[in-house]
């Protein structure tokens, strides 16, 4: 096995750990934004999340290519240490554990953000249903109601 190629693969896994760590922070920001009713902050978090998700796809492609070049296609992370060159086994074990930890932290933060967002959406739905039942459920877009401010409107022309 090409040890230099394996070392490059380990570097790729370390970069992946950093991306997951960054994503975890964004999920935590997203949770704070939802709890604080900060729609602009939530939108910014979602933009960052989307960009990093695209980056993750690129990392996954690089990872698959690197594994194929090393003859390790289909080898799960849990078995990577056993297949690593002897001098890289301790480093491989550490990176694999860190990657699993970062993924676990990300999943936890993502679940909290999703649950918080869903809870707030259910509250909004409840308020809207109550407003409709009370007859106060005006959205502001009715013909006789207030007009959309020009700054928020869009002019579509073909």
N, C-alpha and C positions, 0 to 999 in steps of 0.2 A: 504494500500500500504506500502511496506517495505521501510521505509525512508532511511535506509543505502544503499539499492540497488539504490534508486533514486539519492542519493548523488554520488554514484559511476558513475551513468549515466551522471550526470552533469560534473564530472571530465573527462569523456570520451569526452564530447562535447568541453570542454576546450582544451583538447589535439588536437582535430580536428581543432580548431581555430588556434592553433600553427602550425599545418601542412599546413593549407591553407595560413597562413602568410609566411611560408618558401617557399611555391610554388610560391607565388606572387613575392617574391624576386628573385627566379630563373627565372621567366618569364621576369622580368625587366633586369636581367643579360643577358638573351637570346637576348632581343631586342638590348642591347648595343653591344653584340658580333656580331649580324647581321649588325648593322650600321657601326661597325668598321672592317668589313670583317675578323673577328676573327673566323676562322673555328674550331680551336682547342677549343676555349672558348665555341662556340656553341655546339660542341660535348660533352663537359663536362657538360654543362647545361642540355642537353638532357638525359645524363646518370643519373644525379641527379633527374630530373623530372620523369624518368621512375621508379626509386627506390621509390620515394615518392608516385607515382601513385599506386604502388603495396601496399604500406603501407595504402593508403586510402581504398583500397579494404578490407584490414583486419579490419580497423576501421568501415567500413560499416557493415561487418558481426557482429562485436561486438555490434554495435548499434542496429541492428535488434534483436539479441539475448537478449540484455538488455531490449528493448522495449517489447518483448514478455514476458519476466519474470515479467515485471511491469504491464502487462495487457494493454499495450498501443500500441500494433501493429496497424499500419495504422494511428496513430495520427500524423498529420503534425507538424512541428516545430512551426508553427503559433498558434497552439492550445495547445501546451505543457504546457504553463503557467497556463491555466485554469484547467488542469488535475493534476498539481503538488500539493504535500502536502502544506498546508497553509504556513508553516514556510519556505518553499523553493521557494515561488512564486516570490519574488523580485529577488532572485539570478537566477532563471530560466529565467525570463524576460531578465535580463542583459546578460546572456550567449547566449540566443537565438538571441538577437539583435547583439551581437558581432559575432556570427557565420554567420548570414546573411550578416553583413558588410564585414567580411573576405572573404566570398564567392563572394560577389559583386566585391571587390577589385581584387580578383584572376581572375575572369572572364574578367574584364577590362584589366588587364595586359596580360592575355593570348590572348585576341583579338588583342592588339597592337603588341605583338610578332608575332602572326600569320600573320597579315597584313604586317608587316615589312618584314618578311621572304618571303611572296608571292610577294611583290613588288620587292625585290631583285632577286627572281627567274625569274620574268618577264623580268627584265633588262638583266639578263644573257642570257635568251632565245633570246631576241632581238639582243644582241651582236653576239651570235652564228649564228643566221639567217643572219645577215649582213655579217659576215665572210664567210659563205657559198656562199652568193650571190656574194661577191667580189672575190671568189676563194681562199681566205686565210684561209678558215675554217679547217685547219689541226688540228687534235686532238693530234698529237704526237704518235699515235698508228698505223699509216699507215706502210706498209711494207718498203717503201723506206725512211720513216721518222726516227726520233730519237727513240732509243730503250728505253724501260722502265728501269729506274735505278734498279740494282739488289736489293736494299733495299726495293723497292716498289713492286717488282714482287713476285709471289707466285709459288711454285713448288708443283704441285699436282701429287701424285703418288698413285697408287692403290696397 
